[in-house]
Amino acid sequence: MYEVAEVIEAELSRPAIFKDESKLSIDYVPDHLPHRENELRMLTSFFKFMVEKPGGFCQKVLIIGPVGTGKTATSKLFGKTFSRLAKRRGVNIEYVHVNCHKDRTLFMVLRRVIKQLNPNFPDRGLSAQELLHVVWDFLENENAYALITLDEVDYFIRVAGEESIYDLIRISDEVLNLPQRISFIFIARSSDFLPLLDKSTRSTLMHNIIKFNPYSAEQLFDILKARVREAFYEEVISDEIISFVADIASDAGGDARYALELLWRAAKFAESSSSRKIELEHVRKAASTIHPLVRIEVLNSLLKHEKILLLSIAKALKRAEKAYVTIGEVEERYRMLCEELGEKPRGHTKLWEYVRNLRNLGLIRAEVSVVEGKGRSTVIGLAELPIEAIEREIAKLIGGDDCT
């Protein structure tokens, strides 16, 4: 037996190494982004007309690059700073950032936009088309302009359909001889989704692309060094350790998000061992517990039953010891997990929707194959993700540690 108070008191008494733990969060946007000055300059070049000739036209810019290359942070920093400087010049520009993993439909995107523009807007039963006009009318009444970023727009198009992006973009086409109130930044991992767009939109974006390349080890060192100054007390981590973390992340594809998560976990291991410094062994231990392809923020964005389904896929694959299992095997495991978690299972049609979403996110593979004794069936596998990592991270998120 143990005393709860003693356990908690022991943890509270451990030496503090964090000055501000939030500075290592992927949601934190610092005031300075090392090695993204050129990209900020290009964004300014594309959108400076909004300050010089407000309402001149509707600009659309596409940012592409792998995960962890600073696309989101750069867009947010640019939008926040650009909006502030525009207001100093007498132009009311509002920056709105939408995460399309969380807001997956046109209605959800527009609801997010109007809530950021007008936090007091009441939740009413309006359709997506009505919300489009609410957004436009608000900007007209306030003599304001919106710069809207759709983050992971390729995912949005595949889930919501290309007609949703048309509706959003073409709102400006419905007004003649009036200022163009809305411009867009689209963020995607690649330009592979462009063929899904209409010819005119595709042509515009192909001329307005900003490419973000993976970071080198030296660049990752600079990024981590800047975050270390904000996150930790002095002498908690040496340049040698920072360089070691940067090298690991560089070998994993130059992913700054992975580097920051690796540093955070290493710090947590240091804390749990009552160490006042982060040592090489803490970093090695952290690296052994996470996989660069298992993106925590992506897993966090999943609906609860998508998480349960993904965990079911991992468990079914582990039990079968095969690269692929049938949809039937997954559904059986899913129903068992729902019973363990006290959740009501979703129907077959809804599960198919979840499978498509997981596939569009790059978390799973799903294809039709001939299964012996069953004819043609959909088979599912994990997309280069370790089963153990999926089990561990999803179990944490759904609060089902006993399910691992």
C-alpha positions as CSV (number, residue, x, y, z in Angstrom):
1,M,0.0,0.0,0.0
2,Y,1.0,3.6,-0.5
3,E,-0.1,7.0,0.5
4,V,-1.4,9.1,-2.5
5,A,-0.2,12.3,-0.8
6,E,3.3,10.9,-0.5
7,V,3.5,9.9,-4.1
8,I,2.3,13.4,-5.2
9,E,4.5,15.2,-2.7
10,A,7.6,13.2,-4.0
11,E,6.9,14.3,-7.5
12,L,6.3,17.9,-6.5
13,S,9.6,17.9,-4.6
14,R,11.7,16.7,-7.6
15,P,14.2,19.4,-8.9
16,A,12.7,21.6,-11.5
17,I,14.4,21.8,-14.9
18,F,11.7,23.5,-16.8
19,K,11.4,27.2,-16.8
20,D,8.4,27.1,-19.1
21,E,7.4,23.7,-20.5
22,S,5.0,25.1,-23.0
23,K,7.8,26.6,-25.1
24,L,8.5,23.0,-26.4
25,S,4.9,22.5,-27.5
26,I,4.1,22.2,-31.2
27,D,1.4,24.8,-30.7
28,Y,3.8,27.5,-29.4
29,V,4.8,30.0,-32.0
30,P,8.0,31.9,-31.0
31,D,8.5,35.5,-32.0
32,H,11.5,34.5,-34.1
33,L,11.8,31.4,-36.4
34,P,15.4,30.6,-37.3
35,H,16.0,29.8,-41.0
36,R,12.5,30.9,-42.3
37,E,13.3,34.5,-43.1
38,N,13.2,33.9,-46.9
39,E,9.8,32.3,-46.6
40,L,8.4,35.2,-44.5
41,R,9.7,37.6,-47.1
42,M,8.0,35.7,-49.9
43,L,4.7,35.7,-48.0
44,T,5.0,39.4,-47.5
45,S,5.6,39.9,-51.2
46,F,2.5,37.9,-52.1
47,F,0.2,39.7,-49.7
48,K,1.5,43.3,-49.4
49,F,-1.2,44.4,-51.9
50,M,-3.6,43.9,-49.0
51,V,-2.0,46.9,-47.3
52,E,-1.1,48.9,-50.4
53,K,-4.3,48.4,-52.3
54,P,-6.9,46.8,-50.0
55,G,-9.5,44.7,-51.7
56,G,-7.7,44.7,-55.0
57,F,-8.1,41.0,-55.7
58,C,-8.3,37.6,-54.0
59,Q,-4.8,36.2,-53.5
60,K,-4.2,32.4,-53.1
61,V,-0.8,31.1,-52.0
62,L,0.2,27.5,-51.5
63,I,2.8,26.4,-49.0
64,I,4.1,22.9,-49.4
65,G,6.7,20.8,-47.4
66,P,7.1,17.7,-45.3
67,V,5.9,17.5,-41.7
68,G,8.1,19.5,-39.3
69,T,9.4,22.0,-41.7
70,G,7.8,25.1,-40.0
71,K,4.9,25.6,-42.4
72,T,2.3,26.1,-39.7
73,A,4.5,28.2,-37.4
74,T,5.7,30.4,-40.2
75,S,2.1,31.0,-41.4
76,K,0.9,31.9,-37.9
77,L,3.8,34.2,-37.2
78,F,3.4,35.9,-40.5
79,G,-0.4,36.3,-40.1
80,K,-0.2,37.6,-36.6
81,T,2.6,40.1,-37.4
82,F,1.2,41.1,-40.8
83,S,-2.3,41.8,-39.3
84,R,-0.7,44.0,-36.5
85,L,1.4,46.0,-38.9
86,A,-1.5,46.5,-41.3
87,K,-3.7,47.9,-38.5
88,R,-0.9,50.4,-37.8
89,R,-1.3,51.6,-41.4
90,G,-5.1,51.9,-41.0
91,V,-6.0,48.6,-42.8
92,N,-8.1,46.2,-40.8
93,I,-6.8,42.7,-41.7
94,E,-7.8,39.7,-39.6
95,Y,-5.8,36.6,-39.7
96,V,-7.6,33.3,-39.3
97,H,-5.9,29.9,-39.0
98,V,-7.9,26.7,-39.5
99,N,-6.6,23.2,-38.8
100,C,-8.4,21.0,-41.3
101,H,-7.7,17.9,-39.3
102,K,-10.0,19.3,-36.6
103,D,-12.4,21.2,-38.8
104,R,-13.1,18.7,-41.7
105,T,-16.1,20.1,-43.4
106,L,-17.0,23.4,-45.1
107,F,-19.5,24.1,-42.3
108,M,-16.9,23.4,-39.6
109,V,-14.3,25.6,-41.3
110,L,-16.7,28.5,-41.7
111,R,-17.9,28.2,-38.1
112,R,-14.2,28.4,-37.0
113,V,-13.7,31.4,-39.3
114,I,-16.7,33.4,-38.0
115,K,-15.9,32.5,-34.4
116,Q,-12.4,33.9,-34.8
117,L,-13.7,37.0,-36.5
118,N,-16.5,37.5,-34.1
119,P,-16.3,35.5,-30.8
120,N,-19.7,36.6,-29.8
121,F,-21.4,35.2,-32.9
122,P,-24.3,32.9,-31.6
123,D,-24.3,29.2,-32.4
124,R,-27.4,29.0,-34.6
125,G,-28.6,26.4,-37.0
126,L,-27.2,28.0,-40.2
127,S,-26.1,26.1,-43.2
128,A,-22.6,26.3,-44.7
129,Q,-23.9,28.5,-47.5
130,E,-25.5,30.9,-45.0
131,L,-22.3,31.0,-43.0
132,L,-20.4,32.0,-46.1
133,H,-22.6,35.1,-46.4
134,V,-22.3,35.8,-42.6
135,V,-18.5,35.9,-43.0
136,W,-18.7,38.2,-46.0
137,D,-21.3,40.5,-44.4
138,F,-19.3,40.8,-41.2
139,L,-16.2,41.9,-43.2
140,E,-18.3,44.4,-45.2
141,N,-19.9,45.9,-42.1
142,E,-16.5,46.2,-40.3
143,N,-14.6,47.3,-43.5
144,A,-12.2,44.5,-42.7
145,Y,-10.3,41.9,-44.7
146,A,-9.5,38.3,-43.9
147,L,-6.4,36.3,-44.6
148,I,-7.5,32.7,-44.1
149,T,-5.1,29.8,-43.8
150,L,-6.4,26.3,-44.4
151,D,-3.8,24.0,-42.8
152,E,-3.7,20.5,-44.3
153,V,-5.9,21.6,-47.2
154,D,-5.2,18.4,-49.1
155,Y,-6.8,16.5,-46.3
156,F,-9.8,18.8,-46.3
157,I,-10.3,18.4,-50.0
158,R,-10.1,14.6,-49.8
159,V,-12.6,14.5,-46.9
160,A,-15.0,17.3,-47.6
161,G,-14.8,17.1,-51.5
162,E,-13.4,19.5,-54.0
163,E,-16.7,21.3,-54.2
164,S,-16.2,22.6,-50.7
165,I,-13.0,24.4,-51.6
166,Y,-14.7,25.9,-54.7
167,D,-17.6,27.3,-52.5
168,L,-15.1,28.9,-50.2
169,I,-12.9,30.4,-52.9
170,R,-15.7,31.5,-55.2
171,I,-17.5,33.6,-52.6
172,S,-15.5,36.5,-54.0
173,D,-16.7,35.8,-57.5
174,E,-20.3,36.5,-56.4
175,V,-19.6,40.2,-55.7
176,L,-18.9,42.6,-58.6
177,N,-17.4,46.0,-58.3
178,L,-16.8,45.6,-54.5
179,P,-13.6,45.2,-52.6
180,Q,-12.3,41.6,-52.4
181,R,-12.4,40.9,-48.7
182,I,-10.8,37.4,-48.5
183,S,-7.4,36.0,-49.5
184,F,-6.1,32.5,-48.7
185,I,-3.0,30.6,-47.7
186,F,-3.2,26.8,-48.3
187,I,-0.8,24.5,-46.5
188,A,-0.2,20.9,-47.7
189,R,2.6,18.3,-47.5
190,S,2.8,18.2,-51.3
191,S,1.2,19.5,-54.5
192,D,-0.3,16.1,-55.3
193,F,-3.8,17.3,-54.6
194,L,-3.7,20.1,-57.2
195,P,-5.3,17.9,-60.0
196,L,-8.4,17.7,-57.8
197,L,-8.9,21.5,-58.3
198,D,-10.5,23.3,-61.2
199,K,-8.1,24.6,-63.9
200,S,-8.1,28.3,-63.0
201,T,-7.5,27.6,-59.2
202,R,-4.8,25.1,-60.0
203,S,-3.1,27.5,-62.4
204,T,-3.1,30.3,-59.8
205,L,-1.6,28.1,-57.1
206,M,1.1,26.6,-59.3
207,H,2.5,30.1,-59.8
208,N,2.2,31.0,-56.1
209,I,4.0,28.1,-54.4
210,I,6.4,28.5,-51.4
211,K,8.3,25.3,-50.8
212,F,9.6,24.5,-47.3
213,N,12.6,22.1,-47.3
214,P,13.5,19.8,-44.4
215,Y,15.9,21.3,-41.8
216,S,19.6,20.3,-41.7
217,A,21.2,19.2,-38.5
218,E,22.8,22.7,-38.1
219,Q,19.4,24.4,-38.6
220,L,17.7,22.1,-36.1
221,F,20.5,22.9,-33.6
222,D,19.7,26.6,-34.0
223,I,15.9,26.0,-33.5
224,L,16.5,23.8,-30.5
225,K,19.0,26.3,-29.0
226,A,16.4,29.1,-29.2
227,R,13.7,27.0,-27.6
228,V,16.1,25.7,-24.8
229,R,16.7,29.3,-23.7
230,E,12.9,29.8,-23.3
231,A,12.0,26.4,-21.9
232,F,14.8,25.5,-19.4
233,Y,16.8,27.0,-16.6
234,E,20.4,27.7,-17.3
235,E,22.9,24.8,-17.5
236,V,20.1,22.1,-17.7
237,I,21.3,21.0,-21.2
238,S,24.6,21.3,-22.9
239,D,25.3,22.2,-26.6
240,E,26.6,18.6,-27.0
241,I,23.2,17.2,-26.0
242,I,21.3,19.7,-28.2
243,S,23.5,18.7,-31.1
244,F,22.8,15.0,-30.4
245,V,19.1,15.6,-30.5
246,A,19.5,17.6,-33.8
247,D,21.4,14.8,-35.4
248,I,18.8,12.2,-34.5
249,A,16.0,14.4,-35.9
250,S,18.0,15.2,-39.0
251,D,18.5,11.5,-39.7
252,A,14.7,11.1,-39.3
253,G,14.0,13.6,-42.1
254,G,14.8,17.0,-40.7
255,D,11.6,17.2,-38.7
256,A,11.6,20.1,-36.1
257,R,8.5,18.8,-34.5
258,Y,10.1,15.4,-33.9
259,A,13.2,17.2,-32.5
260,L,11.1,19.2,-30.0
261,E,9.2,16.2,-28.9
262,L,12.4,14.2,-28.5
263,L,13.9,17.0,-26.4
264,W,10.7,17.3,-24.2
265,R,10.6,13.5,-23.5
266,A,14.3,13.5,-22.7
267,A,13.6,16.3,-20.2
268,K,10.8,14.3,-18.7
269,F,13.1,11.3,-18.2
270,A,15.6,13.6,-16.6
271,E,12.9,14.9,-14.2
272,S,11.7,11.4,-13.3
273,S,15.2,10.4,-12.3
274,S,15.6,13.5,-10.2
275,S,18.4,14.8,-12.4
276,R,19.1,18.5,-12.7
277,K,20.5,18.0,-16.2
278,I,19.5,16.3,-19.4
279,E,22.1,13.6,-20.2
280,L,22.8,11.6,-23.4
281,E,21.1,8.5,-21.9
282,H,17.9,10.5,-21.3
283,V,17.9,11.4,-25.0
284,R,18.6,7.7,-26.0
285,K,15.7,6.6,-23.8
286,A,13.4,9.2,-25.3
287,A,14.3,8.2,-28.8
288,S,13.5,4.5,-28.0
289,T,10.0,5.4,-26.9
290,I,8.8,7.5,-29.9
291,H,8.8,7.0,-33.6
292,P,9.2,10.0,-36.0
293,L,6.3,8.9,-38.1
294,V,3.8,8.6,-35.2
295,R,2.7,12.2,-35.1
296,I,1.2,12.9,-31.7
297,E,-0.7,16.0,-33.0
298,V,-2.3,13.9,-35.8
299,L,-3.4,11.2,-33.3
300,N,-4.8,13.9,-31.1
301,S,-6.9,15.3,-33.9
302,L,-8.7,12.0,-34.5
303,L,-12.2,11.4,-33.3
304,K,-12.5,9.1,-30.3
305,H,-13.8,6.2,-32.4
306,E,-11.2,6.8,-35.0
307,K,-8.6,6.3,-32.3
308,I,-10.3,3.1,-31.1
309,L,-10.4,1.8,-34.7
310,L,-6.7,2.6,-35.2
311,L,-5.9,0.8,-32.0
312,S,-8.1,-2.1,-33.2
313,I,-6.2,-2.3,-36.5
314,A,-2.9,-2.4,-34.6
315,K,-4.1,-5.2,-32.3
316,A,-5.6,-7.2,-35.1
317,L,-2.3,-7.0,-37.0
318,K,-0.3,-8.0,-33.9
319,R,-2.5,-11.0,-33.3
320,A,-2.4,-12.2,-36.9
321,E,1.3,-11.5,-37.3
322,K,0.7,-10.4,-40.9
323,A,1.1,-7.2,-42.9
324,Y,-2.6,-7.0,-43.6
325,V,-5.9,-8.1,-42.0
326,T,-9.4,-8.0,-43.4
327,I,-12.0,-5.4,-42.5
328,G,-13.9,-8.1,-40.8
329,E,-11.1,-9.0,-38.4
330,V,-10.7,-5.3,-37.6
331,E,-14.4,-4.8,-36.9
332,E,-14.4,-7.8,-34.6
333,R,-11.5,-6.4,-32.6
334,Y,-13.1,-2.9,-32.7
335,R,-16.3,-4.3,-31.1
336,M,-14.3,-6.0,-28.4
337,L,-12.4,-2.8,-27.6
338,C,-15.6,-0.8,-27.4
339,E,-17.0,-3.2,-24.9
340,E,-13.9,-3.0,-22.8
341,L,-14.0,0.8,-22.9
342,G,-17.8,1.1,-22.3
343,E,-18.3,2.7,-25.7
344,K,-21.2,2.0,-28.1
345,P,-19.8,0.6,-31.4
346,R,-20.4,2.6,-34.5
347,G,-22.1,1.0,-37.5
348,H,-20.4,-0.5,-40.6
349,T,-21.0,2.6,-42.7
350,K,-19.5,4.9,-40.1
351,L,-16.4,2.6,-39.7
352,W,-15.9,2.9,-43.5
353,E,-15.8,6.7,-43.2
354,Y,-13.2,6.3,-40.4
355,V,-11.1,4.0,-42.5
356,R,-11.1,6.5,-45.4
357,N,-10.0,9.3,-43.0
358,L,-7.2,7.2,-41.5
359,R,-6.0,6.3,-45.0
360,N,-6.2,10.0,-46.1
361,L,-4.1,10.9,-43.1
362,G,-1.4,8.4,-44.2
363,L,-1.8,6.3,-41.0
364,I,-3.1,3.1,-42.6
365,R,-3.2,1.4,-46.0
366,A,-6.5,0.0,-47.2
367,E,-7.0,-1.9,-50.5
368,V,-9.2,-4.5,-52.1
369,S,-7.6,-7.9,-52.3
370,V,-8.5,-11.5,-52.9
371,V,-8.7,-13.3,-49.6
372,E,-8.6,-17.1,-49.6
373,G,-12.0,-18.6,-48.9
374,K,-13.7,-15.1,-48.8
375,G,-13.3,-13.8,-52.3
376,R,-12.6,-10.1,-52.7
377,S,-12.3,-8.2,-49.4
378,T,-10.8,-5.0,-48.1
379,V,-7.6,-5.5,-46.3
380,I,-5.9,-3.0,-43.9
381,G,-2.4,-2.5,-42.8
382,L,-0.4,0.1,-41.0
383,A,1.6,2.6,-43.1
384,E,5.2,2.0,-41.9
385,L,4.2,2.7,-38.3
386,P,5.3,0.4,-35.5
387,I,2.5,-1.4,-33.8
388,E,3.9,-0.9,-30.3
389,A,4.1,2.9,-30.8
390,I,0.5,3.0,-32.0
391,E,-0.7,0.9,-29.1
392,R,1.1,2.9,-26.6
393,E,0.1,6.4,-27.8
394,I,-3.5,5.6,-28.6
395,A,-4.0,3.9,-25.3
396,K,-2.8,7.1,-23.6
397,L,-5.1,9.3,-25.6
398,I,-8.3,7.2,-25.0
399,G,-7.4,6.6,-21.4
400,G,-7.3,2.9,-22.0
401,D,-3.9,1.8,-20.6
402,D,-5.4,-1.5,-19.6
403,C,-6.2,-2.2,-23.3
404,T,-2.5,-2.4,-24.3
